[in-house]
Amino acid sequence: MGLDRFEYGFPDPQEEDLKELCACTYEWCNNPIYFGEINWQFDGEWFCSSACLAKYLGATEYEAF
């Protein structure tokens, strides 16, 4: 049995289960939001993407000339 810490290495954080914080606030999405991911917070609400945040705020798509 070796006492060298490099023989086994440090624990891999990717082996841990993902920690779900909440679901996306946008009503047509509801994707889970996990700790450590890039998320957007607006007025105390959490969104999984900038697109969901924009849609929540009433943004619409239109075609330019």
CNS distance restraints for C-alpha pairs under 8 A (distance, minus, plus):
assign (resid   2 and name CA) (resid   7 and name CA) 7.30 0.50 0.50
assign (resid   3 and name CA) (resid   7 and name CA) 7.93 0.50 0.50
assign (resid   4 and name CA) (resid   8 and name CA) 7.92 0.50 0.50
assign (resid   5 and name CA) (resid   9 and name CA) 5.88 0.50 0.50
assign (resid   5 and name CA) (resid  10 and name CA) 7.55 0.50 0.50
assign (resid   6 and name CA) (resid  10 and name CA) 7.62 0.50 0.50
assign (resid  12 and name CA) (resid  16 and name CA) 7.65 0.50 0.50
assign (resid  18 and name CA) (resid  34 and name CA) 6.44 0.50 0.50
assign (resid  18 and name CA) (resid  35 and name CA) 7.13 0.50 0.50
assign (resid  19 and name CA) (resid  34 and name CA) 5.51 0.50 0.50
assign (resid  19 and name CA) (resid  35 and name CA) 5.52 0.50 0.50
assign (resid  20 and name CA) (resid  32 and name CA) 6.55 0.50 0.50
assign (resid  20 and name CA) (resid  33 and name CA) 5.81 0.50 0.50
assign (resid  20 and name CA) (resid  34 and name CA) 4.31 0.50 0.50
assign (resid  20 and name CA) (resid  35 and name CA) 6.23 0.50 0.50
assign (resid  21 and name CA) (resid  32 and name CA) 7.52 0.50 0.50
assign (resid  21 and name CA) (resid  33 and name CA) 5.69 0.50 0.50
assign (resid  21 and name CA) (resid  34 and name CA) 5.43 0.50 0.50
assign (resid  21 and name CA) (resid  35 and name CA) 6.16 0.50 0.50
assign (resid  22 and name CA) (resid  32 and name CA) 5.93 0.50 0.50
assign (resid  22 and name CA) (resid  33 and name CA) 5.44 0.50 0.50
assign (resid  22 and name CA) (resid  34 and name CA) 7.38 0.50 0.50
assign (resid  22 and name CA) (resid  46 and name CA) 7.82 0.50 0.50
assign (resid  23 and name CA) (resid  30 and name CA) 5.10 0.50 0.50
assign (resid  23 and name CA) (resid  31 and name CA) 5.45 0.50 0.50
assign (resid  23 and name CA) (resid  32 and name CA) 4.30 0.50 0.50
assign (resid  23 and name CA) (resid  33 and name CA) 5.47 0.50 0.50
assign (resid  23 and name CA) (resid  46 and name CA) 7.62 0.50 0.50
assign (resid  23 and name CA) (resid  47 and name CA) 7.77 0.50 0.50
assign (resid  24 and name CA) (resid  29 and name CA) 6.40 0.50 0.50
assign (resid  24 and name CA) (resid  30 and name CA) 4.50 0.50 0.50
assign (resid  24 and name CA) (resid  31 and name CA) 5.33 0.50 0.50
assign (resid  24 and name CA) (resid  32 and name CA) 6.17 0.50 0.50
assign (resid  24 and name CA) (resid  33 and name CA) 6.42 0.50 0.50
assign (resid  24 and name CA) (resid  46 and name CA) 5.83 0.50 0.50
assign (resid  24 and name CA) (resid  47 and name CA) 4.61 0.50 0.50
assign (resid  24 and name CA) (resid  48 and name CA) 5.50 0.50 0.50
assign (resid  25 and name CA) (resid  29 and name CA) 7.59 0.50 0.50
assign (resid  25 and name CA) (resid  30 and name CA) 6.27 0.50 0.50
assign (resid  25 and name CA) (resid  45 and name CA) 6.29 0.50 0.50
assign (resid  25 and name CA) (resid  46 and name CA) 5.83 0.50 0.50
assign (resid  25 and name CA) (resid  47 and name CA) 5.69 0.50 0.50
assign (resid  26 and name CA) (resid  30 and name CA) 6.29 0.50 0.50
assign (resid  26 and name CA) (resid  47 and name CA) 6.85 0.50 0.50
assign (resid  26 and name CA) (resid  52 and name CA) 5.88 0.50 0.50
assign (resid  26 and name CA) (resid  53 and name CA) 7.13 0.50 0.50
assign (resid  26 and name CA) (resid  55 and name CA) 7.55 0.50 0.50
assign (resid  26 and name CA) (resid  56 and name CA) 5.70 0.50 0.50
assign (resid  29 and name CA) (resid  52 and name CA) 7.42 0.50 0.50
assign (resid  31 and name CA) (resid  48 and name CA) 6.93 0.50 0.50
assign (resid  32 and name CA) (resid  48 and name CA) 7.62 0.50 0.50
assign (resid  33 and name CA) (resid  37 and name CA) 7.38 0.50 0.50
assign (resid  33 and name CA) (resid  39 and name CA) 7.44 0.50 0.50
assign (resid  33 and name CA) (resid  47 and name CA) 7.68 0.50 0.50
assign (resid  33 and name CA) (resid  48 and name CA) 6.07 0.50 0.50
assign (resid  38 and name CA) (resid  48 and name CA) 7.59 0.50 0.50
assign (resid  39 and name CA) (resid  46 and name CA) 7.01 0.50 0.50
assign (resid  39 and name CA) (resid  47 and name CA) 6.03 0.50 0.50
assign (resid  39 and name CA) (resid  48 and name CA) 5.23 0.50 0.50
assign (resid  39 and name CA) (resid  49 and name CA) 6.33 0.50 0.50
assign (resid  40 and name CA) (resid  46 and name CA) 5.80 0.50 0.50
assign (resid  40 and name CA) (resid  47 and name CA) 5.13 0.50 0.50
assign (resid  40 and name CA) (resid  48 and name CA) 6.47 0.50 0.50
assign (resid  40 and name CA) (resid  49 and name CA) 6.53 0.50 0.50
assign (resid  40 and name CA) (resid  50 and name CA) 6.76 0.50 0.50
assign (resid  40 and name CA) (resid  53 and name CA) 7.42 0.50 0.50
assign (resid  41 and name CA) (resid  45 and name CA) 5.52 0.50 0.50
assign (resid  41 and name CA) (resid  46 and name CA) 4.57 0.50 0.50
assign (resid  41 and name CA) (resid  47 and name CA) 6.23 0.50 0.50
assign (resid  42 and name CA) (resid  46 and name CA) 6.57 0.50 0.50
assign (resid  42 and name CA) (resid  47 and name CA) 7.98 0.50 0.50
assign (resid  42 and name CA) (resid  53 and name CA) 7.84 0.50 0.50
assign (resid  47 and name CA) (resid  52 and name CA) 6.21 0.50 0.50
assign (resid  47 and name CA) (resid  53 and name CA) 5.92 0.50 0.50
assign (resid  48 and name CA) (resid  52 and name CA) 6.80 0.50 0.50
assign (resid  49 and name CA) (resid  53 and name CA) 6.52 0.50 0.50
assign (resid  50 and name CA) (resid  54 and name CA) 6.13 0.50 0.50
assign (resid  51 and name CA) (resid  55 and name CA) 6.17 0.50 0.50
assign (resid  52 and name CA) (resid  56 and name CA) 6.04 0.50 0.50
assign (resid  53 and name CA) (resid  57 and name CA) 6.29 0.50 0.50
assign (resid  54 and name CA) (resid  58 and name CA) 6.47 0.50 0.50
assign (resid  54 and name CA) (resid  59 and name CA) 5.34 0.50 0.50
assign (resid  55 and name CA) (resid  59 and name CA) 4.97 0.50 0.50
assign (resid  55 and name CA) (resid  60 and name CA) 6.94 0.50 0.50
